[in-house]
Amino acid sequence: QILMKLDGGDYGEIIRRRILTPLGMTGTDPTFSNATRLSMATAYTTLYDDRPGHPGDPQVVAPWIEYGSGDGVLVSTAPDMARYLAMLLNRGATPAGRILEEADWQRLTAPHARTGEGDVTYGYGMFGGTLDGKPIFFHSGGMLGFTSMLIGEPRLGIGAVAFVNGPGSAGGVARFAVRALAAAMTGDSLPAVPPPEDPTAVPHAA
C-alpha cells in the first residue's frame, strides 16, 4: 500500500516497470492470475490439512487462488531468478544500469533486526547469515503448494535459486548447490549429498 501510494499505480505494474523489465525477466509475472496459471508447474500439498504433514501422506493438487499482494506472489522461472540473483550479487548493478543504488543495496542486506534463529538477521527485504562460516544473503518464498529459496554468497560471487512444487523445503537444495559451487571454485572436496528427511520427525511437534 505504501509503494502504491508513493509510486502510483498498481503494485504489479510497479514491480514490472522497476525490476522485471529492466532485468529482462520476461518469463516472470508479479501476480498469480488465471492468465499465468497455464504456464505454471502444478502445485501439490499433503491430503490432510488438519494435522502436521508427514512424508508418507498422499499428495493432492493444491488449491488455486488468484493473488496480487506483495508477499509470496511472484511467478518466475529459474533463468529469470538467476538474472535477479546476479543483480543482487553485483550490489544492484546490471549491464544495462543500476536497479539499486549502492546505499539502497546496503539497506536491503544490512542487519537491521535479529530473527532469533542463530546468527540470522533481517535487512530491508533480505535475510543475512552464514553458510559454513561465510556471509550470505537469502530469502525464502512460498505460496499454496510452492516453496522457493534464493541464496547469494557475495565473497565468491555465487548463488543458487531452488523451487519445490510440493511439500518440502527448497532451502536444502539451494544450500547444497552453493556449497558445490564453492567447492568447485576453490578446489575443495564436493559436499556430501544432504540425507533424506527423517520420516518419523514432526517439526515443532509440541
Backbone as CSV, one residue per row, in Angstrom:
resi,resn,N_x,N_y,N_z,CA_x,CA_y,CA_z,C_x,C_y,C_z
1,GLN,0.825,-1.206,0.000,0.000,0.000,0.000,0.861,1.259,0.000
2,ILE,1.967,1.230,0.765,2.868,2.385,0.791,3.509,2.585,-0.576
3,LEU,3.937,1.475,-1.185,4.573,1.562,-2.502,3.617,2.162,-3.529
4,MET,2.379,1.717,-3.527,1.399,2.249,-4.479,1.101,3.713,-4.201
5,LYS,1.114,4.101,-2.931,0.873,5.500,-2.584,2.014,6.391,-3.069
6,LEU,3.256,5.913,-2.888,4.416,6.725,-3.251,4.666,6.754,-4.752
7,ASP,4.478,5.598,-5.411,4.838,5.472,-6.819,3.643,5.661,-7.746
8,GLY,2.451,5.389,-7.236,1.255,5.469,-8.072,1.052,4.197,-8.861
9,GLY,-0.190,3.878,-9.154,-0.492,2.711,-9.965,-0.584,1.427,-9.159
10,ASP,-0.705,0.340,-9.883,-0.894,-0.985,-9.322,0.435,-1.581,-8.866
11,TYR,0.407,-2.373,-7.788,1.623,-2.977,-7.254,2.354,-3.792,-8.324
12,GLY,1.633,-4.667,-9.008,2.256,-5.495,-10.029,2.894,-4.686,-11.142
13,GLU,2.241,-3.608,-11.550,2.785,-2.757,-12.603,4.082,-2.074,-12.150
14,ILE,4.128,-1.688,-10.873,5.337,-1.049,-10.334,6.508,-2.027,-10.347
15,ILE,6.267,-3.255,-9.895,7.322,-4.274,-9.867,7.808,-4.574,-11.283
16,ARG,6.877,-4.681,-12.227,7.268,-4.964,-13.608,8.118,-3.826,-14.178
17,ARG,7.689,-2.589,-13.955,8.389,-1.442,-14.540,9.751,-1.202,-13.901
18,ARG,9.842,-1.359,-12.568,11.064,-1.004,-11.862,12.082,-2.139,-11.801
19,ILE,11.623,-3.397,-11.862,12.539,-4.524,-11.657,12.523,-5.499,-12.824
20,LEU,11.357,-6.038,-13.161,11.300,-7.126,-14.130,11.742,-6.690,-15.520
21,THR,11.198,-5.594,-16.026,11.542,-5.148,-17.380,13.008,-4.731,-17.491
22,PRO,13.546,-3.923,-16.566,14.965,-3.575,-16.680,15.906,-4.779,-16.614
23,LEU,15.507,-5.838,-15.901,16.358,-7.021,-15.785,16.122,-8.027,-16.910
24,GLY,15.156,-7.749,-17.781,14.854,-8.694,-18.851,14.192,-9.961,-18.354
25,MET,13.445,-9.864,-17.259,12.770,-11.023,-16.687,11.424,-11.231,-17.390
26,THR,11.507,-11.654,-18.651,10.316,-11.759,-19.491,9.445,-12.956,-19.152
27,GLY,9.985,-13.923,-18.406,9.192,-15.090,-18.019,8.592,-14.968,-16.637
28,THR,8.560,-13.762,-16.103,8.111,-13.541,-14.726,6.870,-12.668,-14.711
29,ASP,5.945,-13.020,-13.826,4.729,-12.227,-13.648,4.624,-11.828,-12.187
30,PRO,4.280,-10.574,-11.889,4.230,-10.131,-10.496,2.951,-10.518,-9.763
31,THR,2.062,-11.281,-10.399,0.829,-11.701,-9.735,0.503,-13.149,-10.096
32,PHE,-0.217,-13.801,-9.191,-0.829,-15.093,-9.502,-2.190,-14.786,-10.117
33,SER,-2.383,-15.152,-11.373,-3.656,-14.891,-12.030,-4.020,-16.068,-12.914
34,ASN,-5.270,-16.142,-13.316,-5.679,-17.209,-14.217,-4.907,-17.158,-15.529
35,ALA,-4.452,-15.965,-15.914,-3.687,-15.832,-17.152,-2.318,-16.510,-17.037
36,THR,-1.749,-16.562,-15.830,-0.434,-17.179,-15.660,-0.531,-18.662,-15.306
37,ARG,-1.696,-19.131,-14.940,-1.806,-20.478,-14.389,-1.354,-21.558,-15.369
38,LEU,-1.686,-21.426,-16.655,-1.365,-22.476,-17.615,0.137,-22.617,-17.841
39,SER,0.908,-21.575,-17.536,2.352,-21.650,-17.730,3.084,-22.120,-16.473
40,MET,2.356,-22.357,-15.399,2.977,-22.705,-14.128,3.028,-24.215,-13.919
41,ALA,3.995,-24.649,-13.111,4.026,-26.036,-12.664,2.801,-26.306,-11.799
42,THR,2.358,-27.554,-11.766,1.262,-27.938,-10.887,1.784,-28.025,-9.461
43,ALA,1.062,-27.411,-8.543,1.463,-27.410,-7.137,0.740,-28.529,-6.390
44,TYR,1.465,-29.151,-5.463,0.896,-30.246,-4.685,1.018,-29.962,-3.190
45,THR,0.116,-30.543,-2.439,0.155,-30.447,-0.985,-0.287,-31.778,-0.403
46,THR,-0.062,-31.982,0.891,-0.494,-33.231,1.507,-2.014,-33.245,1.627
47,LEU,-2.576,-34.430,1.564,-4.025,-34.588,1.569,-4.666,-34.056,2.845
48,TYR,-4.009,-34.300,3.990,-4.634,-33.970,5.268,-4.244,-32.556,5.691
49,ASP,-5.240,-31.683,5.803,-4.949,-30.307,6.198,-5.287,-30.055,7.667
50,ASP,-5.561,-31.132,8.414,-5.925,-30.988,9.819,-4.833,-31.498,10.758
51,ARG,-3.594,-31.690,10.234,-2.508,-32.226,11.047,-1.177,-31.864,10.378
52,PRO,-0.077,-31.968,11.148,1.230,-31.707,10.526,1.494,-32.682,9.387
53,GLY,2.147,-32.183,8.338,2.448,-33.028,7.201,3.432,-34.125,7.546
54,HIS,3.319,-35.260,6.866,4.185,-36.417,7.075,4.637,-36.905,5.708
55,PRO,5.914,-37.304,5.560,6.395,-37.735,4.243,5.589,-38.859,3.608
56,GLY,4.920,-39.659,4.411,4.134,-40.757,3.853,2.724,-40.382,3.458
57,ASP,2.304,-39.144,3.705,0.934,-38.729,3.375,0.712,-38.694,1.869
58,PRO,-0.490,-39.030,1.405,-0.807,-38.847,-0.026,-0.733,-37.367,-0.393
59,GLN,-0.437,-37.102,-1.664,-0.389,-35.720,-2.145,-1.512,-35.465,-3.132
60,VAL,-2.038,-34.261,-3.080,-3.118,-33.840,-3.975,-2.758,-32.479,-4.553
61,VAL,-3.419,-32.111,-5.637,-3.191,-30.789,-6.231,-3.614,-29.718,-5.230
62,ALA,-2.739,-28.725,-5.041,-3.009,-27.664,-4.072,-4.137,-26.761,-4.553
63,PRO,-4.879,-26.147,-3.632,-5.921,-25.196,-4.029,-5.336,-24.056,-4.853
64,TRP,-6.127,-23.521,-5.768,-5.681,-22.418,-6.620,-6.329,-21.122,-6.168
65,ILE,-5.539,-20.061,-6.113,-6.086,-18.732,-5.832,-5.423,-17.717,-6.750
66,GLU,-6.165,-16.671,-7.083,-5.547,-15.504,-7.706,-5.077,-14.598,-6.576
67,TYR,-3.899,-13.988,-6.761,-3.314,-13.231,-5.658,-2.398,-12.155,-6.223
68,GLY,-2.467,-10.949,-5.657,-1.687,-9.860,-6.211,-1.044,-8.961,-5.186
69,SER,-0.900,-9.433,-3.944,-0.261,-8.627,-2.916,1.250,-8.821,-2.966
70,GLY,1.983,-8.230,-2.018,3.429,-8.216,-2.101,4.133,-9.431,-1.537
71,ASP,3.431,-10.301,-0.834,4.094,-11.432,-0.179,3.776,-12.739,-0.893
72,GLY,4.818,-13.465,-1.271,4.637,-14.791,-1.844,3.954,-14.829,-3.186
73,VAL,4.074,-13.767,-3.984,3.202,-13.688,-5.154,3.922,-13.878,-6.483
74,LEU,5.224,-13.727,-6.536,5.920,-13.703,-7.823,5.886,-15.064,-8.526
75,VAL,5.523,-15.061,-9.805,5.575,-16.258,-10.651,6.806,-16.106,-11.538
76,SER,7.759,-17.043,-11.430,9.005,-16.839,-12.156,9.599,-18.160,-12.614
77,THR,10.755,-18.060,-13.273,11.486,-19.214,-13.792,12.907,-19.185,-13.237
78,ALA,13.599,-20.315,-13.330,14.987,-20.359,-12.856,15.886,-19.370,-13.599
79,PRO,15.838,-19.283,-14.948,16.695,-18.303,-15.631,16.400,-16.859,-15.216
80,ASP,15.124,-16.529,-15.032,14.791,-15.160,-14.630,15.290,-14.865,-13.217
81,MET,15.120,-15.818,-12.305,15.590,-15.586,-10.947,17.114,-15.540,-10.889
82,ALA,17.775,-16.220,-11.831,19.231,-16.107,-11.920,19.629,-14.680,-12.289
83,ARG,18.856,-14.040,-13.162,19.131,-12.633,-13.503,18.971,-11.740,-12.260
84,TYR,17.930,-11.999,-11.497,17.692,-11.220,-10.284,18.824,-11.446,-9.278
85,LEU,19.226,-12.708,-9.106,20.305,-13.029,-8.179,21.616,-12.384,-8.623
86,ALA,21.903,-12.396,-9.926,23.121,-11.763,-10.433,23.132,-10.268,-10.116
87,MET,21.978,-9.628,-10.232,21.888,-8.205,-9.888,22.222,-7.994,-8.411
88,LEU,21.695,-8.860,-7.532,21.981,-8.723,-6.102,23.457,-8.977,-5.811
89,LEU,24.044,-9.984,-6.461,25.466,-10.268,-6.250,26.348,-9.132,-6.748
90,ASN,25.855,-8.367,-7.713,26.573,-7.201,-8.226,26.151,-5.915,-7.521
91,ARG,25.541,-6.071,-6.353,25.191,-4.943,-5.479,24.300,-3.932,-6.182
92,GLY,23.346,-4.444,-6.956,22.362,-3.584,-7.597,22.674,-3.187,-9.017
93,ALA,23.874,-3.537,-9.509,24.288,-3.128,-10.854,23.956,-4.209,-11.878
94,THR,23.643,-3.781,-13.096,23.417,-4.680,-14.225,24.129,-4.097,-15.442
95,PRO,24.329,-4.876,-16.510,24.948,-4.321,-17.723,24.169,-3.145,-18.294
96,ALA,22.869,-3.091,-18.027,22.037,-2.012,-18.576,21.880,-0.840,-17.621
97,GLY,22.514,-0.899,-16.477,22.370,0.173,-15.497,21.970,-0.378,-14.142
98,ARG,21.834,0.504,-13.177,21.540,0.088,-11.808,20.037,-0.098,-11.572
99,ILE,19.711,-1.186,-10.874,18.363,-1.380,-10.339,18.291,-0.773,-8.949
100,LEU,19.381,-0.936,-8.193,19.503,-0.373,-6.853,20.784,0.441,-6.761
101,GLU,20.712,1.576,-6.108,21.927,2.313,-5.791,22.677,1.567,-4.688
102,GLU,23.975,1.798,-4.589,24.791,1.098,-3.593,24.228,1.259,-2.189
103,ALA,23.814,2.467,-1.835,23.282,2.695,-0.483,21.999,1.905,-0.260
104,ASP,21.176,1.782,-1.301,19.929,1.018,-1.175,20.213,-0.468,-1.054
105,TRP,21.228,-0.968,-1.779,21.626,-2.371,-1.640,22.091,-2.642,-0.217
106,GLN,22.829,-1.694,0.352,23.274,-1.848,1.734,22.087,-1.934,2.678
107,ARG,21.076,-1.087,2.468,19.889,-1.146,3.325,19.155,-2.475,3.171
108,LEU,19.110,-2.981,1.951,18.422,-4.239,1.668,19.041,-5.398,2.425
109,THR,20.366,-5.424,2.513,21.064,-6.600,3.032,21.662,-6.411,4.424
110,ALA,21.824,-5.174,4.889,22.450,-4.940,6.193,21.549,-5.463,7.312
111,PRO,22.136,-5.963,8.407,21.314,-6.470,9.514,20.632,-5.339,10.276
112,HIS,19.319,-5.320,10.231,18.544,-4.322,10.978,17.803,-4.935,12.155
113,ALA,17.565,-6.246,12.103,16.845,-6.911,13.199,17.296,-8.362,13.281
114,ARG,17.337,-8.891,14.493,17.651,-10.303,14.679,16.361,-11.105,14.628
115,THR,16.457,-12.315,14.077,15.268,-13.149,13.930,15.081,-14.119,15.085
116,GLY,16.102,-14.290,15.908,16.024,-15.270,16.980,16.452,-16.653,16.548
117,GLU,16.902,-16.801,15.293,17.363,-18.087,14.780,18.874,-18.018,14.529
118,GLY,19.652,-18.318,15.548,21.110,-18.297,15.417,21.617,-16.920,15.030
119,ASP,22.452,-16.874,13.979,23.042,-15.610,13.553,22.229,-14.927,12.456
120,VAL,21.007,-15.391,12.215,20.209,-14.863,11.109,19.634,-13.498,11.468
121,THR,19.807,-12.546,10.537,19.276,-11.200,10.704,18.369,-10.874,9.519
122,TYR,17.680,-9.733,9.616,16.838,-9.285,8.504,17.146,-7.837,8.206
123,GLY,17.309,-7.545,6.915,17.503,-6.174,6.474,16.200,-5.617,5.937
124,TYR,16.268,-4.645,5.044,15.063,-4.104,4.433,14.695,-4.958,3.225
125,GLY,14.411,-6.243,3.476,13.958,-7.112,2.403,14.783,-8.357,2.180
126,MET,15.915,-8.534,2.864,16.748,-9.711,2.638,17.304,-10.200,3.972
127,PHE,17.302,-11.525,4.155,17.915,-12.111,5.340,19.432,-12.142,5.177
128,GLY,20.121,-12.130,6.300,21.566,-12.295,6.316,21.946,-13.392,7.288
129,GLY,23.077,-14.026,7.038,23.550,-15.088,7.912,24.845,-15.631,7.380
130,THR,25.163,-16.871,7.742,26.380,-17.503,7.268,26.069,-18.912,6.777
131,LEU,26.898,-19.385,5.875,26.858,-20.765,5.395,28.291,-21.281,5.452
132,ASP,28.522,-22.242,6.327,29.885,-22.759,6.552,30.844,-21.632,6.926
133,GLY,30.341,-20.703,7.727,31.167,-19.609,8.212,31.346,-18.448,7.263
134,LYS,30.724,-18.508,6.080,30.873,-17.433,5.090,29.574,-16.631,5.010
135,PRO,29.665,-15.298,4.922,28.455,-14.473,4.889,27.609,-14.769,3.643
136,ILE,26.298,-14.821,3.841,25.354,-14.993,2.739,24.176,-14.063,2.947
137,PHE,23.454,-13.784,1.871,22.116,-13.207,1.982,21.159,-14.219,1.365
138,PHE,19.918,-14.208,1.816,18.979,-15.210,1.319,17.549,-14.775,1.584
139,HIS,16.641,-15.421,0.889,15.210,-15.225,1.150,14.448,-16.433,0.630
140,SER,13.496,-16.860,1.418,12.614,-17.946,1.006,11.357,-17.355,0.384
141,GLY,10.569,-18.217,-0.241,9.285,-17.806,-0.799,8.287,-18.941,-0.641
142,GLY,7.030,-18.602,-0.656,6.043,-19.658,-0.520,4.655,-19.212,-0.937
143,MET,3.918,-20.152,-1.469,2.517,-19.974,-1.832,1.898,-21.358,-1.715
144,LEU,0.616,-21.484,-1.866,-0.048,-22.768,-1.713,0.577,-23.802,-2.650
145,GLY,1.304,-24.772,-2.080,1.910,-25.833,-2.878,3.267,-25.503,-3.457
146,PHE,3.804,-24.333,-3.193,5.112,-23.941,-3.720,6.005,-23.426,-2.600
147,THR,7.300,-23.746,-2.665,8.302,-23.084,-1.830,9.519,-22.786,-2.704
148,SER,10.287,-21.786,-2.299,11.493,-21.437,-3.051,12.535,-20.898,-2.094
149,MET,13.782,-20.861,-2.570,14.872,-20.285,-1.789,15.891,-19.676,-2.741
150,LEU,16.324,-18.458,-2.417,17.389,-17.756,-3.125,18.514,-17.518,-2.128
151,ILE,19.745,-17.888,-2.493,20.914,-17.664,-1.642,22.012,-17.027,-2.480
152,GLY,22.619,-15.985,-1.938,23.774,-15.358,-2.564,24.967,-15.388,-1.632
153,GLU,26.131,-15.738,-2.174,27.377,-15.751,-1.413,28.296,-14.704,-2.035
154,PRO,28.273,-13.477,-1.514,28.984,-12.374,-2.175,30.496,-12.550,-2.253
155,ARG,31.114,-13.247,-1.283,32.565,-13.363,-1.267,33.082,-13.996,-2.552
156,LEU,32.418,-15.055,-3.021,32.813,-15.727,-4.257,31.966,-15.283,-5.452
157,GLY,30.916,-14.483,-5.192,30.055,-14.049,-6.291,29.218,-15.171,-6.862
158,ILE,28.779,-16.095,-6.015,27.970,-17.224,-6.473,26.654,-17.266,-5.715
159,GLY,25.730,-18.050,-6.230,24.457,-18.205,-5.547,23.636,-19.282,-6.220
160,ALA,22.442,-19.495,-5.682,21.554,-20.513,-6.226,20.117,-20.152,-5.921
161,VAL,19.239,-20.621,-6.798,17.794,-20.493,-6.590,17.198,-21.881,-6.758
162,ALA,16.314,-22.256,-5.854,15.664,-23.570,-5.941,14.161,-23.408,-5.766
163,PHE,13.409,-24.249,-6.480,11.944,-24.259,-6.393,11.471,-25.661,-6.031
164,VAL,10.422,-25.754,-5.238,9.754,-27.026,-4.941,8.262,-26.822,-5.151
165,ASN,7.640,-27.695,-5.945,6.198,-27.553,-6.201,5.416,-28.619,-5.433
166,GLY,5.723,-28.716,-4.152,5.028,-29.657,-3.289,5.569,-29.570,-1.884
167,PRO,5.198,-30.513,-1.018,5.700,-30.496,0.359,7.218,-30.605,0.388
168,GLY,7.812,-29.961,1.343,9.268,-29.984,1.462,9.836,-28.588,1.417
169,SER,11.139,-28.519,1.586,11.825,-27.235,1.648,12.822,-27.100,0.514
170,ALA,12.843,-25.933,-0.105,13.814,-25.670,-1.156,15.168,-25.257,-0.585
171,GLY,15.224,-24.959,0.713,16.451,-24.449,1.309,17.603,-25.425,1.249
172,GLY,17.342,-26.718,1.512,18.411,-27.702,1.492,19.034,-27.842,0.119
173,VAL,18.220,-27.801,-0.920,18.710,-27.899,-2.296,19.587,-26.691,-2.628
174,ALA,19.122,-25.495,-2.261,19.879,-24.280,-2.568,21.204,-24.238,-1.806
175,ARG,21.179,-24.623,-0.534,22.429,-24.628,0.246,23.436,-25.626,-0.338
176,PHE,22.959,-26.810,-0.734,23.851,-27.800,-1.332,24.449,-27.266,-2.634
177,ALA,23.635,-26.592,-3.442,24.126,-26.051,-4.704,25.217,-25.012,-4.473
178,VAL,25.026,-24.134,-3.491,26.039,-23.112,-3.195,27.315,-23.775,-2.685
179,ARG,27.170,-24.762,-1.828,28.352,-25.475,-1.318,29.106,-26.165,-2.462
180,ALA,28.365,-26.786,-3.383,29.012,-27.476,-4.507,29.724,-26.481,-5.417
181,LEU,29.106,-25.338,-5.689,29.742,-24.308,-6.499,31.020,-23.792,-5.833
182,ALA,30.923,-23.539,-4.524,32.088,-23.031,-3.792,33.234,-24.041,-3.838
183,ALA,32.916,-25.319,-3.665,33.947,-26.353,-3.696,34.604,-26.429,-5.071
184,ALA,33.798,-26.329,-6.121,34.343,-26.390,-7.479,35.256,-25.196,-7.763
185,MET,34.898,-24.031,-7.231,35.702,-22.829,-7.480,37.010,-22.831,-6.702
186,THR,36.973,-23.392,-5.488,38.146,-23.322,-4.619,38.990,-24.590,-4.648
187,GLY,38.513,-25.630,-5.353,39.255,-26.870,-5.425,39.069,-27.775,-4.225
188,ASP,38.089,-27.491,-3.378,37.815,-28.334,-2.216,37.021,-29.570,-2.632
189,SER,36.898,-30.511,-1.723,36.090,-31.701,-1.974,34.620,-31.313,-2.054
190,LEU,33.898,-31.982,-2.943,32.475,-31.700,-3.074,31.741,-32.096,-1.801
191,PRO,30.713,-31.359,-1.437,29.972,-31.694,-0.209,29.176,-32.976,-0.390
192,ALA,28.876,-33.610,0.738,28.029,-34.807,0.705,26.601,-34.413,0.342
193,VAL,25.935,-35.280,-0.398,24.531,-35.034,-0.723,23.726,-35.033,0.570
194,PRO,22.849,-34.049,0.761,22.076,-33.999,2.015,21.292,-35.285,2.218
195,PRO,21.247,-35.797,3.450,20.477,-37.015,3.712,18.982,-36.737,3.588
196,PRO,18.197,-37.771,3.296,16.747,-37.563,3.246,16.198,-37.191,4.616
197,GLU,15.073,-36.506,4.625,14.464,-36.104,5.882,14.015,-37.338,6.658
198,ASP,14.114,-37.261,7.963,13.686,-38.350,8.832,12.165,-38.488,8.746
199,PRO,11.653,-39.600,8.255,10.200,-39.727,8.074,9.429,-39.795,9.385
200,THR,10.138,-39.991,10.520,9.433,-40.069,11.811,9.437,-38.728,12.539
201,ALA,10.170,-37.754,12.009,10.281,-36.461,12.700,9.130,-35.551,12.315
202,VAL,8.557,-34.892,13.289,7.500,-33.900,13.071,8.021,-32.554,13.596
203,PRO,8.298,-31.596,12.703,8.812,-30.301,13.160,7.855,-29.631,14.124
204,HIS,8.386,-29.051,15.185,7.590,-28.300,16.169,6.429,-29.152,16.702
205,ALA,6.717,-30.407,17.038,5.652,-31.319,17.440,4.901,-30.814,18.669
206,ALA,5.600,-30.111,19.555,4.933,-29.633,20.770,3.824,-28.652,20.445
